[in-house]
Amino acid sequence: MKKVLVTTVLLIGMMGFSQRGQHFNSEQRGMKDMTPEQIAILKTKKMTLALDLSTAQQKEIQKLNLENAKERKALMLERKVKMEKAEESKPSADERFDFQNERLDRMIVQKGKMKQILSEEQFQKWERANHHHRNHRKDGKRVHDSGKRHGK
């Protein structure tokens, strides 16, 4: 009886662990097949629901989301081409630094634009949502500001 109970608990635990983060992954997979315009529309509608945007704000944010979606698609294609051409699968330390530096620069610009478009209350809500999103990895593990992961 004890063996059956232990086995059942282990199986349930393994099933729960294997299903972590599936929602995020399925949503991202679906976005890969969409055009930048479709992605921008969906992101804008989600933000409208979350932040109660006015019509003028929706138009501005849609432009911004379209710009970002096109840039992301171009970067993804560029990385894909590099990975196919490169014999090494991992980028060098300088390449990783350049990529992270560019990404952070884009985030700073994005934050400034959002601050101009949104009201103070909406901006605070947006920041909280973005902070929460950035601190969760694809695999569902939370990452602290110090870079350490939970669960280990």
C-alpha positions in Angstrom: 0.0 0.0 0.0 2.8 2.4 0.9 4.5 1.7 -2.5 1.3 2.5 -4.4 0.8 5.7 -2.5 4.4 6.8 -3.1 4.2 5.9 -6.8 0.9 7.8 -7.1 2.4 10.9 -5.5 5.5 10.7 -7.7 3.4 10.4 -10.9 1.1 13.3 -10.0 4.2 15.4 -9.2 5.8 14.5 -12.5 2.7 15.3 -14.4 2.4 18.7 -12.7 6.1 19.5 -13.3 5.9 18.5 -17.0 3.0 20.9 -17.6 4.6 24.0 -16.2 4.8 26.9 -18.6 2.8 25.3 -21.4 0.4 28.3 -21.7 3.3 30.7 -22.4 4.9 28.3 -24.9 1.7 27.7 -26.8 1.0 31.4 -27.0 4.5 32.2 -28.2 4.3 29.4 -30.8 1.1 30.8 -32.2 2.6 34.3 -32.4 5.5 33.1 -34.6 3.1 32.4 -37.4 1.4 35.8 -37.3 2.2 38.9 -39.2 3.6 41.9 -37.4 0.3 43.7 -38.0 -1.7 40.8 -36.4 0.7 40.8 -33.4 0.4 44.5 -33.0 -3.4 44.4 -33.1 -3.6 41.6 -30.5 -1.1 43.3 -28.1 -3.0 46.6 -28.4 -6.3 45.0 -27.6 -4.8 43.2 -24.6 -3.3 46.5 -23.4 -6.7 48.2 -23.9 -8.4 45.7 -21.7 -5.7 45.9 -19.0 -5.2 49.6 -19.0 -8.5 51.0 -20.2 -7.0 52.9 -23.1 -8.7 55.7 -24.9 -9.2 55.6 -28.7 -6.3 58.0 -29.3 -4.0 56.0 -27.0 -5.0 52.8 -28.8 -3.9 54.3 -32.1 -0.6 55.5 -30.7 0.1 52.2 -29.0 -0.9 50.2 -32.1 1.7 52.2 -34.1 4.3 51.5 -31.4 3.4 47.8 -31.2 3.6 47.4 -35.0 7.0 49.1 -35.0 8.2 46.7 -32.3 6.7 43.6 -33.9 8.4 44.4 -37.3 11.7 44.9 -35.5 11.4 41.7 -33.5 10.5 39.7 -36.7 13.6 41.2 -38.5 15.8 40.3 -35.5 14.5 36.8 -35.3 15.1 36.2 -39.0 18.6 37.7 -38.7 19.5 35.4 -35.7 18.0 32.4 -37.6 20.2 33.1 -40.6 23.3 33.6 -38.4 22.6 30.3 -36.6 22.3 28.4 -39.9 25.5 29.9 -41.3 27.6 29.7 -38.1 29.3 26.5 -37.3 29.3 27.4 -33.6 26.0 27.3 -31.9 26.8 29.7 -29.2 27.5 33.4 -29.7 30.7 34.9 -28.3 30.8 37.0 -25.2 31.1 40.2 -27.2 28.1 39.2 -29.3 26.0 38.4 -26.3 27.0 41.8 -24.7 26.1 43.6 -27.9 22.7 41.9 -28.1 21.9 42.6 -24.5 23.0 46.2 -24.8 20.8 46.7 -27.9 17.9 45.0 -26.2 18.2 47.2 -23.1 18.5 50.3 -25.3 15.2 49.4 -27.1 13.5 48.8 -23.7 14.6 52.3 -22.5 13.2 53.9 -25.6 10.0 51.8 -25.3 9.5 52.9 -21.7 10.0 56.6 -22.7 7.4 56.3 -25.5 4.9 54.6 -23.2 5.4 57.2 -20.6 4.4 59.9 -23.1 1.3 58.0 -24.3 -0.1 56.7 -21.0 -1.5 58.6 -18.0 0.5 58.2 -14.8 -1.9 55.6 -13.4 -1.8 53.6 -16.6 1.9 53.8 -16.9 2.3 52.4 -13.3 0.0 49.5 -14.2 2.0 48.9 -17.4 5.3 48.9 -15.5 4.0 46.5 -12.9 2.7 44.1 -15.6 6.0 44.4 -17.5 8.1 43.8 -14.4 6.1 40.7 -13.6 6.4 39.4 -17.2 10.2 40.0 -17.3 10.8 38.2 -14.1 9.2 35.0 -15.3 11.2 32.8 -17.6 9.7 30.7 -20.4 10.0 27.5 -18.4 7.9 28.9 -15.6 10.7 29.4 -13.1 10.8 32.7 -11.4 14.0 34.7 -11.7 15.0 37.2 -8.9 16.7 40.5 -9.6 19.9 39.0 -8.3 19.7 36.4 -11.1 19.1 33.4 -8.9 16.4 31.0 -9.7 13.8 29.5 -7.3 13.3 25.9 -7.0 16.9 24.7 -6.6 
